[in-house]
Amino acid sequence: MTEPTELIYMSAKQVSEYLDLNEKKVYSMANDRILPATKITGKWLFPKILIDRWVMDSCHSGMLSDRMHITGSDDPLLSMLVARMMSQVGKSELISYSSTGSRLGLDLLSRGYADVCTLHWGSVEERSVRHPALLQGYANHQQWVMVHGYTRKQGLMMRPDMHHRCQELDKVSQQSWRWVARQAGAGSQQHLEQWLMKQGASFEELNSNIVAQSERELAGYIARNNADIGFGCQSVALESGLSFVPLVTESFDFVMPQGIYFRRQLQRLFNLLAEPQTQQLAATLGGYDLTDCGKLLWNGQ
C-alpha cells in the first residue's frame, strides 16, 4: 500500500481517509472549489502538496497569512513596490518577489510554492484569449483568478548609437547583431518569437549566444557591450540608459488561488498601485498605464 507521504496525487477516497472526512463531503468540497483538485477524464485528483498547504492555511491563518510570495514575470515597478511594502511592515510580515518567467512561475503556483504569479503572455488585444489558454494548461487552474495589474510597452532594446539602425523593422532580423535571449517560458521571449514570426523570421536564425534570466540582466549585457540588442520593457531600457523601439502594448496580470485574492498583503499591493504616488512613479519609469488595475479578468472558467 502506498504511504500518504509517497503520494503526489490522491483520489477522493485517499483524501477522505487522510483528512478523516466523509468521501461524499470530499466530492462536494472539490465541486465547490474548496479543496484544491483537478478533474481528468471525469475523475477527481488531489495534489497532496496542495492538500497539505490547504490544511495549514485553514488551521494556521496567522502563520501563513503573514507572508506572501510573488513569482513569475520580471517587472521593475512591482519590484520597487514590494520593497516599499517590506520597509513598511518591517519584521511583522514577509512579502517577497522572485522573477522566474511566466511559465515557471505558473508551475510554482500550481505546486503551492508561490501565492501569486505575474505573467505577460499576450498583448492587450489578445490577453482574453492568450492568458486563459496558458493558465488552463496547469493543474488546479479552476481554483485560480486573474486580476489586471497594468499595461507595459514592450519592444527592442539597444544602445543609443544603434537606435537609428533599428527604424526599418523589417530589416532588423536580417542583421548579424548579437541578440540576448530570455529563458524559455519567459513572456518577453514569447513576444520576441511572435514578432519575428510576423516578420517571416524565426529566433533560431538570429545570432544569439546569451540567455538572460531577467530583463535587467538582459539590459546589462547590452549596456556593457556584451550584446547588441534584445527584447524587453521600456522601463528597463530607460533605467539602463538604452534606446527603445516599442512594438507591443502588453497586459501584465496577476494570477492567484481564489483565497489568496483576499489576503491583506495582496489587497495592500493593489491599493498601493492605485495611489497617486505610484502613478507618478510609473510615469517616471516609463511605459506603464495603471488604468483598471485590480480589475477581475478571469475566474478559472
Order of alpha helices (4+ residues) and beta strands (2+ residues): beta-alpha-alpha-beta-beta-alpha-alpha-beta-alpha-beta-alpha-beta-alpha-beta-alpha-beta-alpha-beta-alpha-beta-alpha-beta-alpha-alpha-alpha-beta-beta
